[in-house]
Amino acid sequence: MSELQLSDVRKSYGNFEVIKGVDLDIKTGEFVVFVGPSGCGKSTLLRMIAGLEEITSGDLTIDDERMNDVDPSKRGIAMVFQSYALYPHMTVRENMGFALRFAGVPKAEIEQRVGEAAIILELGPLLDRKPKQLSGGQRQRVAIGRAIVRHPKIFLFDEPLSNLDAELRVHMRIEIARLHKKLATTIVYVTHDQVEAMTLADKIVVMRNGVVEQVGSPLDLYDDPANLFVAGFIGSPKMNFLKGIVDAGGTQVRLPDFGNATIPVAIKGATPGSSVTIGIRPEHFGDSGSASLDLTIDMLEHLGGETFAYARHGDGELIIIETKNGRGLKSGDSIAARFDPAAVLVFDADGRRLR
């Protein structure tokens, strides 16, 4: 049974449609991440689930009960926002228990729930401190604790880590993943950071312009993207894209911007002479492979155990190459970047994947 289901859900502001017919099933206990560029509609969709935005049309159901017109407080949902939104004059204990006190929950039960959440989030020694005495990560844990004490069916997170520095973001990602395993509760999480999506999600929902482009596990989307947008959005560093032309026999692609180099790849459904885009991930370059590109290194990014070489053919676009043997390379070197054609992805002129 699907715990949360969206059926042709749409949202419009006047004549402007923001969410354009979303269908989605979220199973009990799943960690689902909505990801996409700014303005794609992911936060609006999350707020519709929470009841903070009205649904223009379509159905939202939780445990097979239609929720479109149900008050947010009665949906069994707790939300963690980008802003911590803690009361500065209250202690951690008081902040975490405020919603329960407001709802008339007995004092003894409030103390019990706050204590349990404090143990889960390792906030016990901080319960009597006020927000100004806490670090950013500690404040975010208090905001999460405020949601936990409500014992919701579903947690909603709206870009909760965007206010933290890079090191703390990594730490908090681990904390949230650990929390999900411990609570075994459904989580719907919004971020524009595809690294967060890849590391946290059981299932990723990639959005663009109010439309769901693809849904799948992190590695499914990485290995088998449905279109050019998903292929370019999922993966860091991003996939390399090369413009090509299908040869007369449909068995290889010619690359005009790379000295008319050819890649032997059979393309089903492609018309000879048609334009295509070839996708190659940085890690698919290596010391072997039947295809190669003649490139000149512009810049090297040494990261210790690995190196990223940024290279180009003539004045063409940069190609990113991952290598474990980059210490002997230097800017200006000419290289033959080899790769296996079997690792190549092909997209038609409209960005659709050709399989």
Secondary structure, 3 states (H helix, E strand, C coil): CEEEEEEEEEEEECCEEEEEEEEEEEECCCEEEEECCCCCCHHHHHHHHHCCCCCCEEEEEECCEECCCCCHHHCCEEEECCCCCCCCCCCHHHHHHHHHHHCCCCHHHHHHHHHHHHHHHCCHHHCCCCHHHCCHHHHHHHHHHHHHCCCCCEEEEECCCCCCCHHHHHHHHHHHHHHHHHHCCEEEEEECCHHHHHHHCCEEEEEECCEEEEEECHHHHHHCCCEHHHHHHCCCCCCEEEEEEECCCCCEEEEHHHCCEEEECCCCCCCCCCEEEEEECHHHEECCCCEEEEEEEEEEEECCCCEEEEEECCCCCCEEEEECCCCCCCCCCEEEEEECHHHCEEECCCCEEEC
